[in-house]
């Protein structure tokens, strides 16, 4: 199991800014090994309770809240990551557990008992929570990500773009999943994740953003049909 605790800042930017910032950062930061050309694919299936507790807590800005998802990086992958992100004041805590494809598919079908096969306490925690609060699959969100990293302060700068999704099918391993744009295709999301402090050149880039820091939730965007979500 992997666990990360760090600060996160998000900004809504144009694709033109994405290409500009990406070009500039490529000269001073290391490009993530998976970020070829415009980046790599990420696809997440988000779970929520029957009454959409996590969705409403996000929209209402509740200080302590969570998101649970299954994530893959290729529909042909033989595994998925079960992840829980928890907002704790200014910090984001993310824990993840690698599941084999068969177990991930059973979770998509609502069978969380497969988690009892795993020895990590995180698996038991997710099993109890998802059964007790009746978590169910809610939406799939897919996008491309280009990432840059700096070892100092565990800094990671990501650009997410061409964000699409669906609330009608949850098979994240399907290579024929029908998804639609859930964010203006000419916009993207800039995220900066770090521990400690940011370097001046990254702060300068953030200061150039036309919009102030925003709370952009891909899960909320993914619920745009059922929740009539407007960004």
N, C-alpha and C positions, 0 to 999 in steps of 0.2 A: 504494500500500500504506500502511496505517496501523499505527503501533506505539505502544503504551502501556506504561509501566512504573510501577507504583504498589503501595501496600499495600492489602490487603483484609481486612475483618473480617466474619464471618457470624454471625447469630443466628437461632435458631428461635423464632418468635413466633406468637401466636394472631391470628386475623382481627380480633378486637376491638382488639388492640394495633395492628394495621395501620391501622385506621380512626382510632384515637386519634392515633398518631404522624403519620400522613399529614395529618390536620387541623392539627396543631400546626406541622408543617414548612411547610405551605402559606403560613403567615403570615410566615415569615422566609427561606425559600429560593425560588428560581425553579423552577417546575414544568417538567419536560422538555416540549418543544413537542409531543411525541407522546402525552403522558400525559393523555388525556381520560378523565374519570370514574375508573374503577378501573384504567386503564392500557391499554397496547398489547400485542398478541400477539407472542410470540417462539417460534419453533420451531427446534430444533436436531437435526441428525443427527450422532451421535457415531461415529467410527471407532476401531477398536482392532486390535491384532495378532491373529493366529490363536490365540495362547495368552493373550490379554487382558493384555498387559504393562502397559498404562497403568492398567487397572482395579486390578490387584493392587498396583502401586506406590502408587496413591492410598490403598487400604485399609491398606497397611502403613506409610503415612506417610513414604515415601521423600522426602528433602529436595529432590532435583532430579527433576522429573517433568514430563510434558506431557499435553495433551489436544488432539485434532484434531477439528474439527467443521465442518459446513456449517450456516449460519444464515440464516433468512429471517424477515420480519416480516409477511408476507401470502402465503397460498398462490397468489394471483394475481400475485405479483411476477415481474418479468422478469429478476431477478438473485438471486444468493445470495452470502454472504460465506464464504470459506474462512478459518477462524481456527485459530490454534495458541496455546494458553495454556501457559506454562511457569512452574512454581513454582521460585523461586530464593530460598531462605531466607524472609525475611519479605515479599519482593516477588513480584508476579505480573507477568509480561511477556506481553502479548497482541499478536499481529500478525494482521492481516486483509487479505485481498485480494478484491476484487469480481470475481465470475465471472458471465458471462451464463447465463441459465437453461439453455440447451442444454448448455453445458459442465458445469454443476452436475449435470444429469441423467445425463450420461455418468459422472461421478464416482460417483454413486449406484449405477450399474451396474458399478462397479469399473474403469472405464477412466480411469486417471490421466494418460494421455499428453496429454490436452487441456491440462494445465498447461504443457506445453512451448511453447504458443502465446504465453504471457505473458512479458514481458521482465524482470519483477521477479525478483531472485535468490530471494526467498521462494517463488515458484512452483516453481523448480527444486529447492529444498531439500525441499519437500513431495513432489514427484514422486519424488525419490530415496528419501526416508525411507519413504513409503507403499508403494513397490514392494519395497524391500530387506527391510522387516520384515513384508510381507504384511498391510497394513492392510485391513480390511473393514468395511462398515457394521454397526453393532451395535444401536443403539437410537435412537428418536426421542423427544424430550421437548418438550412444549408447555406454555406457561404465560402468565399475564398479568403485566405489570410496570408499576408506577408508579414514576416516577423524579423526583428532585429534584437540582438542581445548584447549586454555589457556585463562582464563578470562583477564589476564593482557595484555594490549595493543591490545585486540581483536584479538589475534593470532589464526590462523586456518591453519593447515598443512594438505594437501590432497594428496592422491596418486591415480591417474586415470590410469586404465589399461584395457587390452582387449578392445581396442577402435575399434568399427565397425561402418559402416554407409551405406547409400544408397542415390542415387539421383533419383531413379526411382519411389519411393512411399513415400508419406508424411503422412500416417495415423499412427501417433505416438501411438494411442490407440490399434493398431492391435497386437495381440499376435502371429501372423504368418508373421511378417514383415521380408523380406529376406534382410539381410545385409552382407557385406563382410568386412574383415580387411582393415583398412585404415592407420594403423600403425603397424609396426613389432610387432607381438604378444609377443615377448620377451622384449619389451620396454614399458615404462610407462612414465607418466608425474607427476613430483613432483611440487606442487604449495605451496607457503607460502604467506599467506595474513595477513597483520598486519597494525596497526596504531602505530606511534611513532617509537620504536626501537625493534630489535629482541634480545632475550636472547642469551647468549654466547653458550649454548649447541645446539641451533638451527643453529647458525652461523657455529659452528664446523661441524655439519652435512652437511651443504651446501658446505663447503670448501672441503669435502671429495668427492663430486660429480666429476666424471671423466670428465664431460663436463662443459663448462662454461654456464652461464645463457643464455637461448635461448628464442626466441619468438615462442612458440608452439601454433598454433591456431587450435582448433578442427574444427572450421568452414572451414578453409583452407584445412585441411586434408579431410573433407567431400566432398570437390569439386574436389577430385583427378581425377575423370574421365573427367568431363566436362572441367576442366581447366588444365588437364595434370600436376597436382601438384606433385612434387617430393620432399620428405623431405630429 
